[in-house]
Amino acid sequence: MAAPTTALPGSAVAARPRAVLVILSTAVFMVSLDLFIVNVALHAMGRDLHSSSLADLSWVLNAYAIVYAALLVPAGRLADRFGRKHGFLLGLATFVIASLGCALSGTLWTLVAFRGLQAAGAALLTPASLGLLLQVTPPANRASAVRVWAASGSLAAALGPVVGGLLVEVSWRWIFLINLPVGLAAMLAAVILVPGTDTGDERRAPLPDLLGGAVLIISIGSLSTGLVKAPDWGWASGRTIGILVFSAAALGLFLRRSRRHPAPVIDLSLLRHRTFAWSNATALLFSAAFAAILLSVVLWLEQIWGWSALKTGLAVAPGPLMVPLFAVVGHRLTRRYPAGVVTAAGALLQGVGTIMILSAVGTHPSYAADLLPGWLVGGVGVGLTLPLIMSSATSVLAADQAATGSAIISMARQIGAVLGISVLVAVLAAGDGPSAFQHAWWVIAGISLAATAAALRTSPTPSDF
């Protein structure tokens, strides 16, 4: 049976919702894959680009997360204003071109620059793709379509380490080259099958605060630099203190602009909702712990146990595979328990899994007995927590605030990832060998405990409405 079509205002094409869902989900899968696929390739990148410094290599991850976080809301508003299909195609083209630049990079900092450009494309296509999906899908099917769209990101998380490991066996450059055929095919299909959905209602809206986004990039980037360089510079050195003060000043300027700009990166009025504010705090803390434990386990397997990228990817995969399964379990648990309690349980499980790992693993490889149990427990925690953070946050917002609220939560997650990786790099640099990992895992467990406490405040109360 042919998929139903939906005629849209201003479009010369009748939308095929199922085909559009496949196209948009494929693009989001590709973008999400790049968030997870790079972890297992860092060691190979450093060897090929003659950079052994983890502080420097961490920018391959952090540059992407910082730019994506800062531009996600402004890019979404630009797509709303000038056309979601145009925004999706421009974002996808930018991502593909930047992927080619990453693959051809001859130095680490060239690679970092193209990673930032990749993130700008991802920030533009992600909200545009969701807007397109909602507009072409009949109301009765929207919830299921959004679940499929979101599940593509979870699938990318599960497959990322394995795909990365397979590609690194050939060359780390293939983790970026693989985006070219996928991206170009998605662009061609989108041009033909995805209709324009512009009604012109948003064209009168004010331009988003792009300067504020740039200031936020500077603030987070400065903070990350201060954290990863402090072990080399000295925590009390003038350079460390200076860059941290500069980061705080930039953050103050960003908040000032957000209070005054008609279309800010963060609508500070949303933070008056207690549940929304605590959901953002939970997202930041939980994502910091998640990003740090993921990278630390990859580094342990490759550097301490001496495993290949492929073997590492296969070893890491079972944890992320727990996420989609326990996301469903978490949703069902909220029928009997407050969402904040289930979210807190997931954050606590991530911390428990981390403690299980640090208590069991040694320098002699023993994956099934020492690493896998804690890794699975942590994966269960991620599955329970991440989807509920988003749903709890947006449940207290008005319908016309939900999209912006979701983008802010996503931004908090990316900022958390940057901070988690930066703290991990600083702790590992301050120690030596396996003992440094033990210290790092205690810190990660502590961050997970803080996320647990924050999550308990995320259940909606009457004052939120």
Secondary structure per residue as TSV (DSSP state, phi and psi in degrees):
chain	resnum	aa	ss	phi	psi
A	1	M	-	360.0	133.9
A	2	A	-	-70.9	146.5
A	3	A	-	-68.4	143.4
A	4	P	-	-65.0	151.9
A	5	T	-	-110.9	155.3
A	6	T	E	-131.6	119.2
A	7	A	E	-80.2	137.5
A	8	L	-	-121.2	149.6
A	9	P	T	-62.0	138.4
A	10	G	T	74.6	9.8
A	11	S	-	-117.8	136.3
A	12	A	S	-89.4	-1.0
A	13	V	S	-118.5	142.9
A	14	A	E	-86.3	128.3
A	15	A	E	-74.9	140.7
A	16	R	-	-107.0	98.7
A	17	P	H	-55.2	-40.2
A	18	R	H	-66.7	-42.7
A	19	A	H	-64.8	-41.3
A	20	V	H	-63.6	-40.5
A	21	L	H	-60.4	-43.0
A	22	V	H	-62.9	-44.9
A	23	I	H	-63.3	-50.0
A	24	L	H	-67.5	-39.1
A	25	S	H	-67.6	-35.3
A	26	T	H	-62.5	-43.6
A	27	A	H	-63.9	-43.9
A	28	V	H	-66.8	-36.8
A	29	F	H	-59.7	-44.9
A	30	M	H	-62.3	-44.6
A	31	V	H	-65.4	-44.2
A	32	S	H	-66.2	-35.3
A	33	L	H	-59.3	-36.7
A	34	D	H	-68.7	-19.0
A	35	L	H	-73.1	-26.8
A	36	F	H	-111.9	-22.3
A	37	I	H	-75.0	-23.5
A	38	V	S	-75.6	-27.4
A	39	N	G	-52.9	-47.1
A	40	V	G	-76.2	-9.3
A	41	A	G	-98.6	-7.5
A	42	L	H	-57.8	-43.8
A	43	H	H	-61.5	-44.4
A	44	A	H	-66.2	-39.3
A	45	M	H	-60.0	-47.6
A	46	G	H	-60.8	-41.4
A	47	R	H	-64.4	-43.1
A	48	D	H	-74.3	-35.0
A	49	L	T	-97.4	11.4
A	50	H	T	58.0	46.1
A	51	S	-	-136.3	110.1
A	52	S	-	-98.6	-3.0
A	53	S	-	-78.3	118.5
A	54	L	H	-64.3	-33.2
A	55	A	H	-59.3	-40.5
A	56	D	H	-75.3	-43.7
A	57	L	H	-63.4	-29.0
A	58	S	H	-61.4	-21.1
A	59	W	H	-70.1	-19.1
A	60	V	H	-63.3	-34.5
A	61	L	H	-84.4	-46.3
A	62	N	H	-71.6	-34.8
A	63	A	H	-60.3	-41.5
A	64	Y	H	-63.6	-48.9
A	65	A	H	-66.4	-38.3
A	66	I	H	-66.2	-50.1
A	67	V	H	-65.7	-42.0
A	68	Y	H	-60.5	-45.1
A	69	A	H	-62.5	-45.9
A	70	A	H	-72.8	-29.7
A	71	L	H	-99.9	-6.8
A	72	L	H	-59.8	-49.4
A	73	V	H	-69.8	-50.1
A	74	P	H	-59.7	-39.9
A	75	A	H	-64.7	-38.7
A	76	G	H	-62.7	-40.2
A	77	R	H	-70.0	-34.6
A	78	L	H	-64.0	-41.5
A	79	A	H	-63.3	-40.2
A	80	D	H	-62.4	-37.1
A	81	R	H	-78.8	-40.5
A	82	F	H	-107.8	-1.9
A	83	G	-	123.2	120.7
A	84	R	H	-69.9	-36.7
A	85	K	H	-66.2	-43.3
A	86	H	H	-60.5	-42.5
A	87	G	H	-63.4	-41.4
A	88	F	H	-63.2	-47.1
A	89	L	H	-66.3	-41.2
A	90	L	H	-65.2	-42.9
A	91	G	H	-63.2	-41.8
A	92	L	H	-66.5	-42.6
A	93	A	H	-62.9	-42.2
A	94	T	H	-61.6	-42.6
A	95	F	H	-63.4	-42.4
A	96	V	H	-66.9	-45.4
A	97	I	H	-62.2	-43.6
A	98	A	H	-64.6	-35.1
A	99	S	H	-62.1	-40.9
A	100	L	H	-62.9	-41.9
A	101	G	H	-61.5	-40.2
A	102	C	H	-60.4	-45.5
A	103	A	H	-65.1	-31.0
A	104	L	H	-93.4	-0.5
A	105	S	-	-62.7	135.1
A	106	G	-	-102.4	-11.5
A	107	T	S	-132.6	159.8
A	108	L	H	-62.3	-42.6
A	109	W	H	-75.6	-24.7
A	110	T	H	-66.1	-42.9
A	111	L	H	-60.5	-43.4
A	112	V	H	-61.5	-41.7
A	113	A	H	-62.4	-43.4
A	114	F	H	-70.5	-28.3
A	115	R	H	-64.4	-38.3
A	116	G	H	-63.0	-39.9
A	117	L	H	-67.2	-39.0
A	118	Q	H	-54.8	-45.8
A	119	A	H	-64.3	-36.5
A	120	A	H	-62.7	-41.7
A	121	G	H	-64.7	-41.2
A	122	A	H	-63.8	-39.4
A	123	A	H	-65.3	-29.1
A	124	L	H	-81.6	-42.4
A	125	L	H	-78.9	-27.4
A	126	T	H	-65.4	-56.6
A	127	P	H	-66.9	-32.8
A	128	A	H	-63.5	-38.6
A	129	S	H	-66.3	-39.5
A	130	L	H	-67.5	-40.9
A	131	G	H	-61.3	-42.6
A	132	L	H	-62.4	-43.4
A	133	L	H	-61.2	-44.6
A	134	L	H	-64.7	-34.0
A	135	Q	H	-79.6	-27.7
A	136	V	H	-94.8	-11.6
A	137	T	S	-94.6	131.3
A	138	P	-	-56.6	144.6
A	139	P	G	-51.0	-38.7
A	140	A	G	-65.9	-22.8
A	141	N	G	-105.3	0.6
A	142	R	H	-64.9	-42.9
A	143	A	H	-60.0	-45.9
A	144	S	H	-68.2	-36.2
A	145	A	H	-64.4	-42.4
A	146	V	H	-65.6	-36.5
A	147	R	H	-62.9	-41.2
A	148	V	H	-64.7	-44.3
A	149	W	H	-58.8	-45.7
A	150	A	H	-69.6	-35.8
A	151	A	H	-64.7	-25.1
A	152	S	H	-61.8	-33.8
A	153	G	H	-68.8	-39.9
A	154	S	H	-65.2	-39.0
A	155	L	H	-63.4	-38.4
A	156	A	H	-63.5	-38.9
A	157	A	H	-62.9	-39.1
A	158	A	H	-71.9	-39.4
A	159	L	H	-87.9	-20.6
A	160	G	H	-52.1	-53.1
A	161	P	H	-61.6	-38.5
A	162	V	H	-70.3	-47.2
A	163	V	H	-60.4	-43.3
A	164	G	H	-60.3	-43.8
A	165	G	H	-61.8	-42.2
A	166	L	H	-62.2	-45.1
A	167	L	H	-70.7	-36.3
A	168	V	H	-65.6	-26.4
A	169	E	H	-58.8	-29.7
A	170	V	H	-86.8	-58.8
A	171	S	-	-171.9	143.4
A	172	W	T	-61.4	-23.7
A	173	R	T	-64.2	-23.0
A	174	W	H	-71.9	-18.1
A	175	I	H	-67.6	-19.6
A	176	F	H	-100.2	-36.8
A	177	L	H	-63.2	-29.6
A	178	I	T	-62.6	-22.8
A	179	N	H	-70.9	-22.0
A	180	L	H	-66.1	-56.5
A	181	P	H	-64.9	-37.9
A	182	V	H	-65.5	-46.8
A	183	G	H	-65.4	-42.9
A	184	L	H	-66.2	-39.0
A	185	A	H	-64.4	-41.1
A	186	A	H	-65.2	-37.8
A	187	M	H	-64.2	-46.2
A	188	L	H	-62.8	-44.4
A	189	A	H	-64.6	-37.8
A	190	A	H	-66.8	-40.8
A	191	V	H	-59.1	-39.4
A	192	I	H	-83.1	-42.7
A	193	L	H	-106.4	-24.5
A	194	V	S	-90.1	120.1
A	195	P	-	-78.9	155.9
A	196	G	-	-69.4	139.7
A	197	T	-	-124.6	24.4
A	198	D	-	-84.4	129.2
A	199	T	-	-103.9	-11.0
A	200	G	S	86.1	-4.0
A	201	D	G	-67.5	-30.6
A	202	E	G	-88.4	-7.8
A	203	R	G	-67.0	-20.1
A	204	R	G	-87.6	-4.8
A	205	A	S	-69.3	150.4
A	206	P	-	-66.4	152.8
A	207	L	-	-65.1	143.1
A	208	P	-	-68.4	162.0
A	209	D	-	-81.8	80.3
A	210	L	H	-68.1	-35.1
A	211	L	H	-63.8	-40.2
A	212	G	H	-60.4	-39.1
A	213	G	H	-61.7	-40.4
A	214	A	H	-64.8	-40.4
A	215	V	H	-64.0	-38.9
A	216	L	H	-64.9	-40.3
A	217	I	H	-58.2	-45.1
A	218	I	H	-63.2	-42.3
A	219	S	H	-64.2	-50.4
A	220	I	H	-67.4	-40.1
A	221	G	H	-62.6	-39.8
A	222	S	H	-66.6	-42.2
A	223	L	H	-62.3	-44.8
A	224	S	H	-62.3	-42.6
A	225	T	H	-60.7	-45.2
A	226	G	H	-60.2	-40.5
A	227	L	H	-68.6	-45.4
A	228	V	H	-77.2	-24.2
A	229	K	H	-94.0	-15.5
A	230	A	H	-56.1	-39.5
A	231	P	H	-61.1	-32.8
A	232	D	H	-81.0	-43.1
A	233	W	H	-77.5	-29.0
A	234	G	-	100.4	130.6
A	235	W	T	-64.6	-26.9
A	236	A	T	-100.6	7.9
A	237	S	S	-72.4	158.8
A	238	G	H	-61.1	-37.5
A	239	R	H	-66.1	-43.7
A	240	T	H	-65.0	-49.4
A	241	I	H	-62.6	-41.3
A	242	G	H	-61.6	-44.6
A	243	I	H	-72.6	-32.0
A	244	L	H	-70.0	-38.5
A	245	V	H	-65.0	-41.5
A	246	F	H	-61.3	-41.1
A	247	S	H	-61.2	-43.8
A	248	A	H	-64.1	-39.2
A	249	A	H	-65.8	-40.4
A	250	A	H	-64.9	-38.3
A	251	L	H	-64.0	-41.1
A	252	G	H	-60.7	-41.9
A	253	L	H	-63.8	-40.3
A	254	F	H	-61.7	-45.9
A	255	L	H	-63.9	-36.8
A	256	R	H	-64.0	-44.3
A	257	R	H	-63.7	-38.2
A	258	S	H	-64.9	-31.2
A	259	R	H	-72.4	-28.6
A	260	R	H	-105.0	-23.7
A	261	H	-	-78.2	140.3
A	262	P	S	-69.0	-20.6
A	263	A	S	-136.0	70.9
A	264	P	-	-74.3	163.9
A	265	V	S	-62.5	-43.7
A	266	I	S	-121.4	120.4
A	267	D	-	-78.5	100.8
A	268	L	G	-62.8	-22.3
A	269	S	G	-64.0	-26.3
A	270	L	G	-65.8	-27.8
A	271	L	G	-73.2	-5.6
A	272	R	G	-71.4	-21.0
A	273	H	S	-74.5	116.3
A	274	R	H	-55.4	-47.0
A	275	T	H	-63.9	-42.1
A	276	F	H	-63.7	-43.8
A	277	A	H	-62.0	-46.2
A	278	W	H	-69.9	-29.6
A	279	S	H	-65.0	-38.4
A	280	N	H	-66.1	-41.6
A	281	A	H	-62.0	-42.3
A	282	T	H	-63.8	-44.1
A	283	A	H	-60.2	-42.8
A	284	L	H	-65.3	-49.0
A	285	L	H	-67.5	-44.8
A	286	F	H	-65.0	-41.4
A	287	S	H	-68.3	-33.1
A	288	A	H	-61.3	-46.6
A	289	A	H	-65.5	-42.0
A	290	F	H	-64.5	-46.9
A	291	A	H	-63.0	-39.2
A	292	A	H	-70.3	-42.2
A	293	I	H	-69.2	-36.5
A	294	L	H	-62.5	-49.9
A	295	L	H	-67.2	-38.7
A	296	S	H	-65.1	-39.2
A	297	V	H	-67.1	-41.1
A	298	V	H	-59.7	-46.8
A	299	L	H	-63.5	-39.1
A	300	W	I	-61.6	-47.4
A	301	L	I	-63.7	-40.0
A	302	E	I	-82.7	-37.8
A	303	Q	I	-94.0	-39.8
A	304	I	I	-89.7	-45.5
A	305	W	S	-88.1	-13.2
A	306	G	-	71.8	27.1
A	307	W	-	-79.9	154.5
A	308	S	-	-73.2	166.6
A	309	A	H	-61.8	-38.6
A	310	L	H	-66.8	-46.7
A	311	K	H	-63.4	-37.5
A	312	T	H	-64.4	-45.5
A	313	G	H	-59.6	-42.6
A	314	L	H	-66.3	-35.5
A	315	A	H	-70.8	-33.3
A	316	V	H	-78.9	-28.9
A	317	A	T	-55.4	-38.9
A	318	P	H	-58.7	-33.8
A	319	G	H	-62.0	-56.9
A	320	P	H	-59.5	-27.6
A	321	L	H	-65.9	-21.0
A	322	M	H	-72.1	-21.6
A	323	V	H	-63.4	-56.2
A	324	P	H	-63.2	-34.4
A	325	L	H	-64.9	-48.6
A	326	F	H	-84.3	-9.2
A	327	A	H	-64.7	-39.9
A	328	V	H	-66.8	-42.7
A	329	V	H	-61.0	-43.3
A	330	G	H	-61.9	-40.5
A	331	H	H	-61.4	-41.2
A	332	R	H	-69.6	-35.2
A	333	L	H	-65.0	-28.7
A	334	T	T	-69.6	-11.1
A	335	R	T	-74.0	-19.4
A	336	R	T	-114.6	-25.6
A	337	Y	S	-128.3	153.2
A	338	P	-	-58.7	145.0
A	339	A	H	-58.6	-37.2
A	340	G	H	-63.1	-35.1
A	341	V	H	-67.9	-43.4
A	342	V	H	-66.1	-41.8
A	343	T	H	-61.0	-44.7
A	344	A	H	-63.4	-38.6
A	345	A	H	-60.9	-40.2
A	346	G	H	-65.3	-43.0
A	347	A	H	-63.5	-39.2
A	348	L	H	-65.0	-40.1
A	349	L	H	-63.4	-36.7
A	350	Q	H	-61.7	-42.3
A	351	G	H	-65.6	-41.1
A	352	V	H	-62.7	-43.4
A	353	G	H	-60.4	-38.9
A	354	T	H	-64.4	-43.1
A	355	I	H	-65.4	-37.2
A	356	M	H	-61.3	-40.2
A	357	I	H	-66.2	-49.6
A	358	L	H	-67.4	-24.7
A	359	S	H	-80.6	-19.6
A	360	A	H	-110.8	-39.7
A	361	V	-	-72.3	146.9
A	362	G	-	-133.8	-178.8
A	363	T	S	-70.0	-22.0
A	364	H	S	-84.4	122.8
A	365	P	-	-59.3	124.7
A	366	S	-	-148.9	78.7
A	367	Y	I	-66.9	-54.6
A	368	A	I	-64.4	-36.9
A	369	A	I	-86.6	-36.4
A	370	D	I	-102.4	-42.2
A	371	L	I	-97.7	-44.9
A	372	L	H	-58.9	-44.6
A	373	P	H	-57.9	-49.0
A	374	G	H	-65.2	-35.3
A	375	W	H	-65.8	-39.0
A	376	L	H	-68.5	-41.4
A	377	V	H	-61.1	-43.2
A	378	G	H	-62.6	-39.8
A	379	G	H	-62.6	-38.6
A	380	V	H	-60.1	-44.0
A	381	G	H	-60.4	-42.0
A	382	V	H	-62.7	-42.4
A	383	G	H	-62.8	-37.0
A	384	L	H	-72.3	-34.4
A	385	T	H	-91.0	-52.0
A	386	L	H	-57.7	-49.3
A	387	P	H	-63.5	-34.4
A	388	L	H	-73.9	-28.1
A	389	I	H	-58.8	-45.9
A	390	M	H	-66.4	-46.7
A	391	S	H	-68.7	-37.1
A	392	S	H	-65.2	-41.1
A	393	A	H	-64.6	-46.9
A	394	T	H	-80.3	-14.4
A	395	S	H	-67.5	-21.1
A	396	V	T	-98.9	1.3
A	397	L	S	-99.2	154.1
A	398	A	-	-66.4	159.3
A	399	A	G	-57.3	-38.5
A	400	D	G	-79.1	-2.0
A	401	Q	G	-106.0	-8.4
A	402	A	H	-63.3	-42.4
A	403	A	H	-64.5	-45.8
A	404	T	H	-64.1	-41.8
A	405	G	H	-60.4	-41.6
A	406	S	H	-63.2	-40.0
A	407	A	H	-65.7	-38.1
A	408	I	H	-66.2	-41.1
A	409	I	H	-60.8	-43.3
A	410	S	H	-61.5	-38.5
A	411	M	H	-63.7	-43.1
A	412	A	H	-61.0	-38.0
A	413	R	H	-63.2	-43.0
A	414	Q	H	-67.9	-41.2
A	415	I	H	-62.7	-41.0
A	416	G	H	-58.9	-41.9
A	417	A	H	-61.2	-42.1
A	418	V	H	-61.1	-47.2
A	419	L	H	-65.4	-40.5
A	420	G	H	-62.4	-45.3
A	421	I	H	-65.5	-40.3
A	422	S	H	-64.3	-43.8
A	423	V	H	-63.8	-41.7
A	424	L	H	-58.9	-47.6
A	425	V	H	-59.6	-43.2
A	426	A	H	-63.6	-42.4
A	427	V	H	-67.9	-43.2
A	428	L	H	-64.6	-36.8
A	429	A	H	-69.6	-27.8
A	430	A	H	-81.1	-13.0
A	431	G	S	-114.3	-160.6
A	432	D	-	-147.3	119.4
A	433	G	T	63.6	-145.3
A	434	P	H	-58.5	-34.1
A	435	S	H	-63.9	-31.5
A	436	A	H	-65.6	-37.9
A	437	F	H	-65.1	-39.1
A	438	Q	H	-59.5	-45.0
A	439	H	H	-61.9	-43.2
A	440	A	H	-62.1	-41.2
A	441	W	H	-68.4	-33.0
A	442	W	H	-64.2	-41.0
A	443	V	H	-63.3	-43.1
A	444	I	H	-62.7	-41.2
A	445	A	H	-62.5	-38.0
A	446	G	H	-64.9	-40.5
A	447	I	H	-64.6	-39.4
A	448	S	H	-62.3	-38.2
A	449	L	H	-65.3	-40.1
A	450	A	H	-62.7	-39.3
A	451	A	H	-64.0	-35.6
A	452	T	H	-61.5	-46.1
A	453	A	H	-63.2	-40.7
A	454	A	H	-66.8	-38.7
A	455	A	H	-62.9	-31.6
A	456	L	T	-63.7	-15.3
A	457	R	T	-96.5	4.7
A	458	T	-	-94.5	-3.6
A	459	S	S	-72.3	129.1
A	460	P	-	-59.8	142.2
A	461	T	-	-121.2	164.8
A	462	P	G	-55.3	-30.4
A	463	S	G	-68.9	-15.6
A	464	D	G	-77.7	-14.1
A	465	F	-	-109.9	360.0
